[in-house]
Amino acid sequence: MMQLLRVVPAGITHPFGDHRAVTQAFPAAIPSEQSDPFLMCDSYASESKGVQNDPDSFDVAWHPHRGMDILSYLKTGVGRHGDSMGNRETFATPGMQWISCGSGIEHAEGGGTPKGELISGFQIWINVPSEQKMADPRYGTEPPDAIPQVELSPGVHARLLAGNLGGSSGPFQTVQPVQMIDFELASGASLLHEIPAGMDTCMVYVYEGEGNIAGKPIGPKSIALFNASSDATRMFELTANGATSDSVSGAGGKLCAMIFAGNKLKEPIAWHGPIVMNTQKEIQQALHELRSGTFPPKRVEWDYRRLATRTEAEL
């Protein structure tokens, strides 16, 4: 079994600079040096204010990214997305939308869930190697039936988001090798999981329910960090205690946890809001492009913020 280093509560952050808050497993609870290559995991749950009728309006307005891979994984609600590559899509949940940002994208999200319904999910960022930070961007939208689901043992259900599990591969096409799995354990069920050889980062984020991990208690919105430095020890055990009143998915009486396993990059990080590079000079270059209107360098020819400008040939 891998050595459990610590279990810590997730932090609370305000990514929009206003009253809206999210629960952040990392870097708020686990610093970037230890979560490497994983940069950020925000989880949230809120009641929808309704569907946006204007095709160019989104709950989260247009904003840029460069130098990371991004996953928007929704457990409930209706996903909705637009970006500078010309993509405009909605998707059912549990489903996801992902972008390997590369040299840059602008995107906007939200506004697809009917009023009063619960929107819950995760925004996850993964760092990429320096030589890939300026690659052309890539994109995918994955409905529920595109995410492999596996019953690993009685009462243990897995959705494979990225990487490999058995003979299946997750649809999130990350640059840096990772394994990301969303586990749901019924009351009293146990999971024994072995992370892939060579991956030297392993974290388990319990976002709903209570249980034990590596023999230690873990509550909702807590993250466990393991020592994954040795290929001789690859396994951990997670057991669900039972029902909890702190329900994110609305289906209480179980434990829900996300595993993050990956290969550390061990590269310098220069981080400025939605831009993650290796040096401050690269950050300044991105900011210059944003100010001059040349960001993102790869984009559709029509005004991607205004759907009506898309030509018939591009429909």
Backbone bond lengths (Angstrom), bond angles and torsions (degrees), N, CA, C in turn:
res aa  C-N    CA-C-N  psi(-1)  N-CA   C-N-CA  omega(-1)  CA-C   N-CA-C  phi
1 M - - - 1.462 - - 1.542 110.57 -
2 M 1.339 115.86 143.91 1.452 119.41 175.67 1.525 110.51 -68.88
3 Q 1.310 115.46 150.05 1.464 121.25 177.10 1.531 109.70 -74.85
4 L 1.332 116.05 126.72 1.459 121.14 174.73 1.523 108.32 -81.15
5 L 1.316 116.78 118.58 1.461 120.84 -178.35 1.521 111.63 -81.84
6 R 1.325 117.20 -45.45 1.473 119.71 178.25 1.517 110.49 -170.51
7 V 1.323 115.06 159.77 1.462 123.92 171.42 1.513 106.89 -121.82
8 V 1.328 117.44 124.44 1.461 121.33 -175.86 1.528 110.01 -134.24
9 P 1.340 117.17 150.03 1.469 119.54 176.64 1.524 111.19 -72.21
10 A 1.316 116.06 145.52 1.462 120.65 175.13 1.519 109.75 -67.88
11 G 1.326 116.03 158.11 1.456 121.28 178.72 1.522 111.80 -92.97
12 I 1.312 115.36 174.83 1.468 122.78 175.36 1.529 107.76 -118.28
13 T 1.333 116.65 128.58 1.458 120.86 179.74 1.526 109.95 -130.49
14 H 1.330 115.53 166.19 1.468 122.05 -179.75 1.534 107.95 -124.74
15 P 1.330 117.62 82.64 1.464 120.92 -172.68 1.517 114.91 -65.44
16 F 1.334 117.70 -21.32 1.461 120.20 -177.62 1.529 112.71 -98.90
17 G 1.332 116.84 0.82 1.452 120.38 178.49 1.510 114.03 73.52
18 D 1.357 117.35 15.84 1.460 120.03 178.33 1.527 108.66 -131.67
19 H 1.342 117.66 -152.77 1.453 121.40 -175.57 1.522 113.38 -71.67
20 R 1.326 118.35 -17.66 1.460 121.68 -176.16 1.532 110.54 -69.68
21 A 1.321 115.49 124.49 1.464 121.24 -176.12 1.520 110.47 -120.32
22 V 1.326 116.30 151.05 1.457 122.63 174.61 1.520 108.38 -129.95
23 T 1.322 115.85 158.94 1.455 121.81 173.49 1.520 107.74 -92.74
24 Q 1.339 116.55 125.85 1.460 120.34 -173.83 1.530 110.81 -117.74
25 A 1.337 115.77 114.34 1.461 121.09 179.00 1.517 111.59 -74.01
26 F 1.313 116.36 -42.05 1.471 121.69 173.90 1.521 107.88 -149.38
27 P 1.333 117.07 143.85 1.463 127.88 10.27 1.533 115.51 -86.91
28 A 1.331 119.51 2.40 1.466 120.44 -175.74 1.523 111.83 -60.89
29 A 1.340 117.69 -39.83 1.466 120.88 -177.50 1.523 112.95 -101.74
30 I 1.330 116.84 -34.13 1.461 122.27 178.59 1.528 107.49 -121.27
31 P 1.339 119.43 117.09 1.466 120.90 -176.63 1.523 112.01 -65.87
32 S 1.332 115.33 158.09 1.456 122.18 -172.84 1.518 113.37 -59.02
33 E 1.332 117.62 -32.68 1.458 119.94 -179.79 1.522 111.24 -62.65
34 Q 1.340 116.36 -31.85 1.458 120.38 -178.64 1.531 112.38 -94.10
35 S 1.334 118.16 -26.25 1.461 120.80 178.88 1.531 112.65 -87.13
36 D 1.320 118.78 -10.81 1.458 125.38 178.54 1.539 111.02 -41.45
37 P 1.363 118.77 126.94 1.460 129.66 12.26 1.535 113.88 -92.51
38 F 1.331 117.74 6.65 1.462 120.73 -178.02 1.524 109.69 -80.55
39 L 1.333 115.93 125.89 1.454 121.49 -176.03 1.528 112.84 -92.59
40 M 1.337 116.60 -42.89 1.459 119.17 -171.21 1.522 110.18 -155.76
41 C 1.331 115.33 143.26 1.468 121.81 170.09 1.515 108.14 -139.68
42 D 1.328 116.34 107.52 1.461 123.11 174.94 1.528 108.32 -105.53
43 S 1.329 117.20 132.41 1.467 121.13 172.72 1.527 108.67 -118.19
44 Y 1.316 116.46 149.27 1.466 120.41 -173.38 1.522 109.85 -152.91
45 A 1.313 115.18 158.98 1.465 122.72 174.72 1.518 107.85 -154.29
46 S 1.325 116.79 125.41 1.459 120.73 -179.71 1.516 109.68 -154.69
47 E 1.322 115.15 161.89 1.458 120.95 178.34 1.512 109.80 -85.08
48 S 1.329 116.48 132.73 1.457 121.33 -178.52 1.521 111.14 -68.07
49 K 1.332 115.36 142.34 1.454 121.52 174.53 1.525 111.81 -89.82
50 G 1.330 116.12 -1.98 1.458 119.44 175.69 1.512 113.44 124.74
51 V 1.313 115.86 168.44 1.455 123.01 -179.94 1.528 109.84 -77.65
52 Q 1.333 116.19 136.08 1.458 120.99 175.51 1.526 109.08 -76.86
53 N 1.325 117.15 120.05 1.467 121.00 179.81 1.525 112.56 -80.00
54 D 1.334 116.84 -28.51 1.460 121.24 177.23 1.532 108.19 -77.77
55 P 1.335 119.57 121.29 1.464 120.74 -177.44 1.524 113.78 -63.37
56 D 1.338 117.44 -16.42 1.461 120.96 -178.62 1.524 113.36 -101.85
57 S 1.345 117.37 5.81 1.466 121.58 179.16 1.523 109.86 -108.16
58 F 1.331 115.72 136.25 1.456 122.78 -178.90 1.522 109.49 -134.32
59 D 1.323 116.68 153.99 1.465 120.47 177.83 1.522 111.73 -63.97
60 V 1.331 116.36 -39.81 1.469 122.01 174.21 1.521 106.44 -107.17
61 A 1.343 116.61 110.76 1.461 122.13 -170.51 1.532 111.86 -67.44
62 W 1.326 114.85 168.98 1.462 121.82 -179.07 1.529 111.43 -55.57
63 H 1.334 116.06 133.90 1.460 121.55 179.41 1.529 109.48 -156.02
64 P 1.345 117.46 156.97 1.472 121.09 -173.89 1.527 113.02 -94.00
65 H 1.346 114.72 161.67 1.465 122.67 170.26 1.526 108.22 -147.67
66 R 1.312 115.52 148.23 1.467 121.58 172.10 1.525 108.67 -151.52
67 G 1.339 116.24 141.18 1.460 120.42 166.98 1.509 116.67 88.28
68 M 1.353 119.14 13.27 1.465 120.85 178.19 1.519 110.15 -148.86
69 D 1.327 115.23 168.27 1.452 122.36 169.49 1.525 108.11 -101.38
70 I 1.337 116.67 140.19 1.466 122.00 -175.19 1.524 109.91 -125.52
71 L 1.321 115.41 134.14 1.458 121.76 173.43 1.522 109.30 -120.47
72 S 1.334 116.47 125.51 1.459 122.52 168.79 1.523 106.34 -107.09
73 Y 1.342 115.87 103.29 1.465 122.22 -175.18 1.521 108.10 -111.28
74 L 1.336 116.31 113.36 1.461 121.61 -178.74 1.519 110.30 -103.01
75 K 1.346 115.82 133.55 1.462 121.22 175.12 1.532 110.82 -90.73
76 T 1.330 117.02 -36.52 1.462 121.54 178.90 1.521 109.39 -137.32
77 G 1.335 115.88 161.06 1.453 121.27 -177.72 1.522 110.83 98.01
78 V 1.326 116.01 -166.57 1.461 123.15 176.94 1.518 107.48 -124.25
79 G 1.324 117.31 121.65 1.455 121.24 179.35 1.519 112.17 -76.02
80 R 1.322 115.90 145.41 1.460 120.86 179.20 1.523 108.36 -147.17
81 H 1.342 116.79 138.33 1.466 120.31 -169.68 1.521 110.62 -151.36
82 G 1.356 116.34 145.17 1.454 123.42 168.63 1.515 109.05 -140.39
83 D 1.352 118.09 149.75 1.471 119.08 -179.57 1.522 111.71 -152.17
84 S 1.334 114.59 174.16 1.461 122.36 -175.92 1.520 112.91 -74.54
85 M 1.329 118.22 -6.44 1.460 121.62 172.93 1.526 110.98 -87.58
86 G 1.333 116.16 1.34 1.454 121.16 176.70 1.509 114.49 92.04
87 N 1.322 117.27 4.96 1.460 120.23 -179.46 1.526 110.82 -77.11
88 R 1.310 116.45 134.70 1.473 124.13 172.90 1.526 106.26 -138.98
89 E 1.343 116.86 106.98 1.455 119.12 -175.53 1.527 111.44 -143.98
90 T 1.333 115.06 155.73 1.454 122.49 167.33 1.527 107.37 -120.79
91 F 1.341 116.32 157.50 1.463 119.07 179.63 1.518 109.98 -150.24
92 A 1.336 114.08 149.46 1.460 121.60 177.47 1.525 110.00 -76.72
93 T 1.315 116.70 165.90 1.455 121.42 -178.44 1.530 111.00 -123.97
94 P 1.353 117.04 154.94 1.462 128.32 1.75 1.535 110.71 -68.90
95 G 1.308 115.52 120.37 1.452 122.16 -178.67 1.515 109.80 -150.20
96 M 1.337 115.79 -179.19 1.458 118.53 -175.05 1.518 112.13 -151.71
97 Q 1.317 112.84 161.70 1.459 123.11 171.04 1.524 106.49 -132.91
98 W 1.339 116.83 132.29 1.463 119.22 -177.39 1.527 110.83 -131.75
99 I 1.326 114.78 152.33 1.457 121.66 176.31 1.523 109.13 -138.80
100 S 1.324 115.71 130.48 1.458 120.70 165.41 1.527 105.21 -94.60
101 C 1.329 116.33 101.40 1.472 121.80 -163.48 1.522 113.16 -68.03
102 G 1.343 117.48 -35.49 1.451 119.94 179.99 1.514 111.79 53.26
103 S 1.340 116.55 -129.34 1.464 122.16 -174.95 1.514 113.56 -69.19
104 G 1.338 116.71 -12.26 1.453 117.53 173.81 1.518 113.86 144.42
105 I 1.326 114.73 143.85 1.457 122.59 170.81 1.526 107.86 -142.21
106 E 1.313 115.31 159.34 1.458 121.24 162.17 1.519 106.01 -118.39
107 H 1.333 116.34 139.80 1.459 118.34 177.04 1.512 110.64 -147.64
108 A 1.321 114.48 167.06 1.458 122.90 177.80 1.523 107.02 -142.28
109 E 1.341 115.63 151.62 1.460 119.43 -172.98 1.517 111.30 -141.48
110 G 1.344 114.86 160.22 1.455 121.65 170.36 1.515 113.74 88.99
111 G 1.328 114.34 166.81 1.445 120.82 178.81 1.510 113.44 99.62
112 G 1.352 117.23 17.00 1.456 119.88 179.63 1.509 114.84 -107.90
113 T 1.343 117.71 -3.63 1.463 121.75 -174.08 1.524 111.04 -97.89
114 P 1.326 117.98 130.13 1.475 120.41 179.09 1.530 112.23 -57.81
115 K 1.313 115.51 150.34 1.457 122.58 -176.71 1.528 111.57 -56.84
116 G 1.325 115.21 135.51 1.452 122.17 176.84 1.512 114.75 89.07
117 E 1.338 117.92 -16.07 1.459 120.14 179.06 1.531 110.42 -80.50
118 L 1.336 115.93 153.85 1.460 121.75 -177.81 1.517 110.82 -79.96
119 I 1.336 115.45 131.79 1.464 122.50 170.68 1.528 106.63 -108.19
120 S 1.324 117.70 117.80 1.451 120.57 178.68 1.517 109.56 -139.00
121 G 1.323 114.82 144.64 1.461 117.67 -179.69 1.502 112.97 171.16
122 F 1.334 114.84 -157.71 1.458 122.65 -171.60 1.525 110.52 -139.19
123 Q 1.317 115.87 144.58 1.455 123.09 166.81 1.526 105.90 -117.74
124 I 1.339 115.94 120.30 1.466 121.67 -172.91 1.521 108.98 -127.16
125 W 1.342 115.99 131.64 1.461 122.00 177.14 1.519 109.41 -114.52
126 I 1.336 115.37 138.47 1.461 122.04 177.14 1.518 108.66 -125.99
127 N 1.314 116.22 132.71 1.461 120.91 179.59 1.530 110.24 -72.31
128 V 1.328 115.99 158.40 1.466 121.28 177.80 1.531 108.61 -128.67
129 P 1.328 117.55 155.95 1.476 120.24 -179.34 1.517 111.63 -60.80
130 S 1.322 115.50 153.14 1.465 121.12 -176.10 1.521 112.40 -56.05
131 E 1.344 117.72 -37.35 1.457 119.90 -176.70 1.521 112.92 -72.81
132 Q 1.336 117.97 -9.70 1.461 121.82 -179.91 1.530 113.35 -108.62
133 K 1.327 117.34 -1.97 1.464 119.44 -174.11 1.520 113.74 -67.12
134 M 1.327 117.59 -22.68 1.461 119.98 179.87 1.534 112.15 -110.93
135 A 1.328 116.41 22.51 1.470 120.60 175.35 1.525 110.16 -70.63
136 D 1.316 117.18 164.04 1.459 120.51 176.66 1.532 109.70 -65.37
137 P 1.337 118.64 140.89 1.463 121.18 -179.40 1.525 112.46 -68.15
138 R 1.349 115.06 152.81 1.465 123.08 177.71 1.526 108.43 -132.61
139 Y 1.343 115.97 158.37 1.465 119.66 -170.56 1.524 110.74 -149.10
140 G 1.337 115.77 150.82 1.455 120.49 171.95 1.520 111.60 -156.18
141 T 1.334 116.71 143.52 1.464 122.70 170.36 1.523 107.40 -116.69
142 E 1.331 116.49 130.29 1.463 121.01 -172.97 1.531 109.85 -126.42
143 P 1.350 118.12 111.03 1.465 121.60 175.69 1.530 109.86 -73.59
144 P 1.325 118.47 172.95 1.470 120.75 -176.33 1.520 114.35 -52.95
145 D 1.346 118.03 -40.04 1.459 118.82 -175.85 1.523 113.51 -75.20
146 A 1.341 117.87 -5.98 1.465 121.13 176.45 1.523 112.22 -91.87
147 I 1.329 117.39 -7.76 1.462 121.75 179.85 1.528 108.56 -98.98
148 P 1.340 118.08 114.98 1.465 119.68 -178.78 1.531 111.57 -57.89
149 Q 1.335 115.40 135.23 1.459 121.71 178.06 1.524 109.13 -121.74
150 V 1.340 114.90 136.13 1.461 120.64 -174.93 1.520 109.19 -135.33
151 E 1.333 116.68 133.29 1.460 121.54 169.61 1.525 106.48 -91.63
152 L 1.334 117.04 102.09 1.452 121.27 -172.48 1.524 112.72 -75.98
153 S 1.308 116.26 -33.59 1.459 122.95 179.10 1.518 106.59 -164.42
154 P 1.331 119.00 170.93 1.465 119.55 -179.68 1.534 112.51 -54.12
155 G 1.335 115.95 121.34 1.461 120.81 178.43 1.509 115.50 82.04
156 V 1.343 118.56 5.79 1.469 121.82 -179.37 1.522 109.19 -120.78
157 H 1.336 115.89 110.91 1.463 123.40 -179.10 1.522 109.12 -111.40
158 A 1.341 116.77 137.93 1.464 121.58 -178.61 1.517 110.59 -127.53
159 R 1.342 116.22 136.69 1.460 122.74 167.62 1.529 106.58 -111.26
160 L 1.322 116.16 120.23 1.463 121.61 -176.72 1.525 109.13 -89.21
161 L 1.323 116.25 109.83 1.464 121.67 -177.08 1.520 112.06 -88.12
162 A 1.336 117.24 -41.68 1.466 121.84 -177.70 1.517 109.39 -150.24
163 G 1.337 115.82 150.45 1.451 120.47 179.60 1.513 111.92 83.31
164 N 1.318 115.52 -164.50 1.461 121.60 -174.13 1.519 111.64 -114.58
165 L 1.329 114.58 148.64 1.460 122.90 173.90 1.515 106.95 -150.06
166 G 1.344 116.49 112.63 1.445 119.11 -174.52 1.512 109.60 63.04
167 G 1.307 117.30 -126.20 1.457 121.13 178.41 1.511 114.21 -99.36
168 S 1.332 117.87 11.62 1.460 121.58 -177.41 1.520 112.05 -108.81
169 S 1.345 115.76 156.46 1.464 122.39 176.49 1.522 109.00 -126.57
170 G 1.334 116.82 137.31 1.450 120.89 177.79 1.516 111.45 -73.92
171 P 1.339 118.75 150.03 1.463 121.76 -174.76 1.526 115.83 -77.33
172 F 1.348 118.33 -16.50 1.464 120.64 179.31 1.529 108.28 -72.27
173 Q 1.340 116.74 108.84 1.466 122.66 -173.46 1.528 110.42 -90.10
174 T 1.313 116.08 83.23 1.461 121.50 -178.42 1.525 110.81 -80.97
175 V 1.334 115.44 153.03 1.464 120.64 176.04 1.532 109.81 -73.45
176 Q 1.312 117.06 -50.21 1.454 122.27 179.17 1.526 109.76 -83.41
177 P 1.336 119.09 133.04 1.474 120.17 -178.64 1.525 111.84 -60.63
178 V 1.341 115.84 126.93 1.465 121.87 177.97 1.523 109.09 -143.28
179 Q 1.321 115.05 163.89 1.458 122.26 167.37 1.519 107.07 -126.61
180 M 1.338 116.15 122.83 1.457 121.77 178.59 1.519 108.47 -129.67
181 I 1.329 116.25 122.35 1.463 121.88 -176.79 1.519 108.71 -134.29
182 D 1.318 115.49 136.05 1.454 122.02 174.12 1.528 107.64 -99.72
183 F 1.342 116.42 110.88 1.460 121.96 -178.40 1.521 111.10 -99.16
184 E 1.324 116.54 141.24 1.459 122.78 171.06 1.521 107.68 -125.86
185 L 1.337 116.92 119.16 1.453 123.06 -178.20 1.520 109.50 -111.30
186 A 1.320 116.27 125.91 1.456 120.30 174.49 1.523 109.97 -67.71
187 S 1.328 115.81 161.00 1.463 120.90 -179.13 1.532 110.68 -52.30
188 G 1.341 116.23 124.65 1.446 122.47 178.11 1.517 115.34 84.03
189 A 1.341 118.46 -5.61 1.463 121.49 -178.23 1.527 110.51 -76.82
190 S 1.331 115.96 154.75 1.465 122.09 179.16 1.520 110.62 -126.25
191 L 1.316 114.46 145.21 1.461 122.89 177.74 1.517 109.04 -121.24
192 L 1.325 116.72 131.46 1.463 123.03 171.09 1.518 106.22 -117.47
193 H 1.335 116.58 111.94 1.465 120.31 -172.91 1.514 110.90 -122.37
194 E 1.340 114.83 138.92 1.460 122.35 177.62 1.520 108.88 -112.69
195 I 1.337 118.08 121.07 1.453 120.82 179.27 1.527 109.36 -79.80
196 P 1.338 117.80 156.32 1.467 120.53 -177.17 1.522 112.79 -61.62
197 A 1.317 115.77 148.45 1.463 121.55 177.10 1.524 110.12 -60.91
198 G 1.319 116.01 143.53 1.461 121.93 177.21 1.509 114.87 90.06
199 M 1.328 118.02 -18.38 1.466 119.96 178.90 1.524 109.22 -81.15
200 D 1.333 116.01 123.28 1.463 120.23 -172.78 1.528 113.67 -109.49
201 T 1.322 117.35 12.57 1.465 122.58 170.32 1.518 108.23 -123.42
202 C 1.332 116.86 134.43 1.463 120.52 174.57 1.520 109.39 -147.53
203 M 1.331 115.97 121.91 1.454 123.05 175.80 1.522 108.66 -132.46
204 V 1.330 116.60 147.72 1.457 122.36 176.36 1.522 108.00 -127.60
205 Y 1.334 115.83 117.50 1.463 121.56 -178.45 1.517 109.27 -103.87
206 V 1.332 117.30 110.92 1.462 122.05 175.11 1.528 107.40 -86.58
207 Y 1.324 116.21 108.21 1.462 119.43 -177.01 1.521 112.80 -98.64
208 E 1.322 116.62 -10.94 1.459 119.89 176.36 1.518 109.43 -153.19
209 G 1.321 117.26 138.61 1.453 121.35 176.24 1.521 112.90 93.67
210 E 1.316 114.67 -179.90 1.458 121.64 -179.03 1.518 109.08 -135.11
211 G 1.322 115.90 153.33 1.447 118.85 179.18 1.504 111.77 -176.71
212 N 1.326 115.22 -153.85 1.452 122.79 177.75 1.519 109.20 -131.28
213 I 1.327 115.06 140.19 1.454 120.96 176.55 1.519 107.99 -129.53
214 A 1.323 115.98 125.70 1.463 121.81 -176.19 1.528 111.11 51.34
215 G 1.343 115.84 34.92 1.458 120.85 177.35 1.511 115.09 83.10
216 K 1.339 117.94 1.78 1.462 122.10 -179.25 1.529 109.40 -112.15
217 P 1.343 117.68 144.15 1.471 119.09 179.51 1.526 111.14 -68.19
218 I 1.330 115.26 144.95 1.461 121.40 175.90 1.520 108.15 -141.46
219 G 1.325 115.45 131.35 1.457 121.31 -178.26 1.502 111.59 -104.74
220 P 1.338 117.11 -179.12 1.465 120.69 -179.80 1.522 111.48 -65.47
221 K 1.338 114.97 146.51 1.462 123.29 179.29 1.525 110.93 59.95
222 S 1.331 115.41 45.05 1.464 122.83 176.36 1.513 108.83 -129.63
223 I 1.326 116.01 150.30 1.460 120.28 -177.78 1.517 110.15 -126.04
224 A 1.336 115.20 136.40 1.458 122.77 179.10 1.525 109.05 -105.08
225 L 1.326 116.04 134.29 1.466 122.33 177.34 1.518 108.66 -112.43
226 F 1.348 116.38 129.06 1.459 122.39 -179.78 1.526 110.73 -109.46
227 N 1.323 115.03 158.40 1.455 122.11 169.19 1.526 107.28 -89.19
228 A 1.326 116.29 106.00 1.462 121.61 -177.18 1.526 111.37 -109.07
229 S 1.317 116.95 25.85 1.463 121.02 -173.13 1.519 113.91 -76.05
230 S 1.326 117.83 -15.72 1.460 120.79 -176.21 1.522 110.70 -114.34
231 D 1.351 116.62 132.74 1.462 120.50 175.61 1.523 111.91 -73.27
232 A 1.326 116.77 -8.46 1.470 119.78 178.11 1.518 112.14 -78.30
233 T 1.330 116.96 -21.67 1.469 121.41 179.63 1.521 108.41 -126.23
234 R 1.323 116.71 109.77 1.458 122.73 -172.27 1.512 113.42 -123.75
235 M 1.325 119.90 -3.49 1.460 121.57 -166.91 1.521 113.01 -112.91
236 F 1.339 115.34 154.71 1.458 121.72 169.38 1.524 108.10 -142.49
237 E 1.335 115.53 160.83 1.458 121.04 178.62 1.520 109.45 -121.60
238 L 1.328 116.21 136.49 1.455 123.35 179.33 1.525 108.11 -130.83
239 T 1.338 116.75 130.27 1.464 121.75 -178.77 1.519 109.70 -128.59
240 A 1.332 116.56 136.23 1.463 121.86 178.27 1.520 110.27 -88.57
241 N 1.353 115.48 135.68 1.461 119.91 176.43 1.516 112.13 -80.06
242 G 1.345 115.64 -50.99 1.457 118.61 -176.07 1.508 111.34 161.52
243 A 1.342 116.10 -155.69 1.459 122.08 -173.14 1.509 111.52 -66.70
244 T 1.327 115.05 153.40 1.462 122.85 175.49 1.513 109.06 -143.61
245 S 1.300 116.68 150.91 1.466 120.61 178.62 1.513 112.06 -81.96
246 D 1.363 117.13 -9.40 1.466 120.89 -177.29 1.522 109.03 -92.64
247 S 1.314 117.65 78.79 1.456 121.83 -173.08 1.519 111.19 -101.00
248 V 1.332 116.74 124.54 1.454 121.66 174.84 1.518 110.35 -91.14
249 S 1.329 116.69 -45.86 1.463 120.03 -174.62 1.513 112.57 -83.85
250 G 1.332 117.79 -9.51 1.448 120.80 179.88 1.520 113.37 83.98
251 A 1.344 116.84 9.54 1.454 119.70 -175.76 1.520 111.15 -121.97
252 G 1.319 120.06 44.49 1.452 126.55 -173.53 1.516 116.30 -33.52
253 G 1.321 118.19 176.98 1.443 123.12 178.54 1.501 113.93 81.32
254 K 1.308 119.03 19.25 1.455 122.37 177.86 1.515 109.38 -150.04
255 L 1.318 115.00 171.30 1.459 121.35 175.64 1.519 108.09 -110.91
256 C 1.324 116.59 133.17 1.460 122.50 178.08 1.518 109.07 -119.91
257 A 1.316 116.86 130.10 1.460 121.10 -175.91 1.517 110.45 -144.65
258 M 1.322 115.21 147.01 1.456 122.51 176.54 1.519 108.75 -111.71
259 I 1.339 116.51 131.29 1.458 120.36 174.69 1.514 109.45 -100.14
260 F 1.325 115.02 137.66 1.459 122.91 175.82 1.531 107.87 -124.25
261 A 1.329 117.22 107.92 1.460 121.90 176.02 1.520 108.01 -124.46
262 G 1.332 117.19 140.44 1.458 119.20 -178.12 1.503 113.09 -168.92
263 N 1.340 113.88 177.62 1.461 121.97 178.03 1.519 109.37 -97.05
264 K 1.317 116.81 125.29 1.467 120.94 178.16 1.527 110.47 -64.93
265 L 1.332 115.39 140.77 1.461 121.35 175.35 1.533 111.55 -84.72
266 K 1.333 116.01 -38.00 1.469 121.85 -179.29 1.521 110.47 57.95
267 E 1.337 116.10 41.29 1.459 122.61 177.58 1.520 109.57 -115.22
268 P 1.336 117.83 154.22 1.472 119.92 176.65 1.518 110.66 -63.20
269 I 1.334 115.50 146.51 1.464 121.71 -179.90 1.524 109.35 -118.47
270 A 1.332 115.69 123.03 1.465 121.93 169.78 1.520 105.96 -111.77
271 W 1.331 116.83 114.72 1.469 122.32 -168.35 1.517 108.98 -123.40
272 H 1.328 116.39 120.77 1.458 121.59 176.62 1.519 107.77 -133.06
273 G 1.335 116.93 96.49 1.463 120.88 -179.34 1.516 111.32 57.17
274 P 1.344 117.94 -119.57 1.468 121.21 -176.62 1.527 113.89 -87.46
275 I 1.327 117.71 11.40 1.464 122.19 179.92 1.528 108.15 -115.19
276 V 1.331 117.29 126.73 1.468 121.57 178.14 1.523 108.50 -128.55
277 M 1.332 115.22 111.51 1.454 121.36 179.82 1.531 108.88 -126.42
278 N 1.340 116.09 -163.06 1.466 120.21 -179.06 1.523 113.20 -105.28
279 T 1.333 117.11 -23.34 1.463 120.73 -177.48 1.520 110.46 -135.45
280 Q 1.332 116.04 158.30 1.461 120.83 175.66 1.525 111.41 -66.50
281 K 1.332 117.38 -30.65 1.458 120.11 176.68 1.524 110.44 -61.10
282 E 1.332 117.19 -39.82 1.468 121.07 178.05 1.529 111.40 -68.55
283 I 1.325 116.64 -34.72 1.466 120.39 175.32 1.519 110.14 -63.70
284 Q 1.320 116.59 -45.86 1.462 120.87 -179.73 1.524 111.68 -62.65
285 Q 1.326 116.89 -35.83 1.462 120.14 177.22 1.522 110.57 -64.01
286 A 1.339 116.66 -42.83 1.466 120.00 178.41 1.521 110.93 -63.06
287 L 1.317 117.67 -42.46 1.463 121.27 179.45 1.526 110.89 -64.78
288 H 1.334 116.78 -37.69 1.475 120.43 176.62 1.524 110.35 -61.92
289 E 1.333 117.50 -42.58 1.458 121.09 179.20 1.525 111.09 -64.38
290 L 1.339 116.37 -38.99 1.459 119.81 178.30 1.529 110.93 -63.64
291 R 1.330 116.55 -42.98 1.472 120.59 -179.48 1.524 111.87 -68.15
292 S 1.336 116.98 -34.07 1.465 120.64 -174.75 1.524 112.76 -87.91
293 G 1.338 117.11 -7.45 1.455 120.60 179.14 1.521 114.31 83.10
294 T 1.332 117.63 12.85 1.463 120.63 -179.83 1.531 112.38 -97.92
295 F 1.326 117.02 6.17 1.460 122.25 177.40 1.529 108.18 -102.91
296 P 1.316 118.36 135.02 1.462 128.68 -2.88 1.523 111.30 -83.75
297 P 1.331 118.29 152.15 1.467 119.85 -177.59 1.523 113.39 -68.96
298 K 1.333 118.46 -29.25 1.453 123.03 177.00 1.519 108.45 -108.09
299 R 1.346 116.07 118.34 1.469 120.26 -177.59 1.525 109.17 -159.04
300 V 1.324 115.04 165.20 1.459 118.94 175.34 1.529 109.29 -71.24
301 E 1.335 115.66 160.63 1.458 119.84 -176.24 1.514 112.74 -77.27
302 W 1.330 117.82 -25.83 1.458 120.37 178.13 1.531 110.23 -84.61
303 D 1.320 117.33 166.71 1.465 122.63 -179.34 1.532 108.57 -74.27
304 Y 1.337 115.49 97.90 1.467 119.96 -172.49 1.522 113.19 -64.11
305 R 1.327 118.19 -16.49 1.467 120.48 177.49 1.529 111.95 -80.58
306 R 1.321 116.88 -12.55 1.467 121.56 -178.80 1.523 108.51 -125.10
307 L 1.315 115.75 101.75 1.476 121.52 -174.28 1.527 111.52 -58.50
308 A 1.320 117.29 -31.00 1.465 120.47 -177.02 1.519 112.71 -65.57
309 T 1.331 118.61 -16.74 1.472 121.22 -179.16 1.523 112.41 -85.50
310 R 1.336 116.91 -6.36 1.463 119.36 178.30 1.530 108.96 -70.25
311 T 1.332 117.02 131.28 1.459 120.84 -176.94 1.521 110.44 -78.77
312 E 1.322 114.80 162.33 1.459 120.33 179.71 1.526 111.28 -59.22
313 A 1.325 117.47 -36.04 1.455 121.11 -179.27 1.514 112.71 -63.53
314 E 1.328 116.56 -24.88 1.464 120.56 -176.52 1.516 112.30 -94.09
315 L 1.326 118.23 -6.17 1.458 121.35 -179.11 1.523 111.18 -75.79
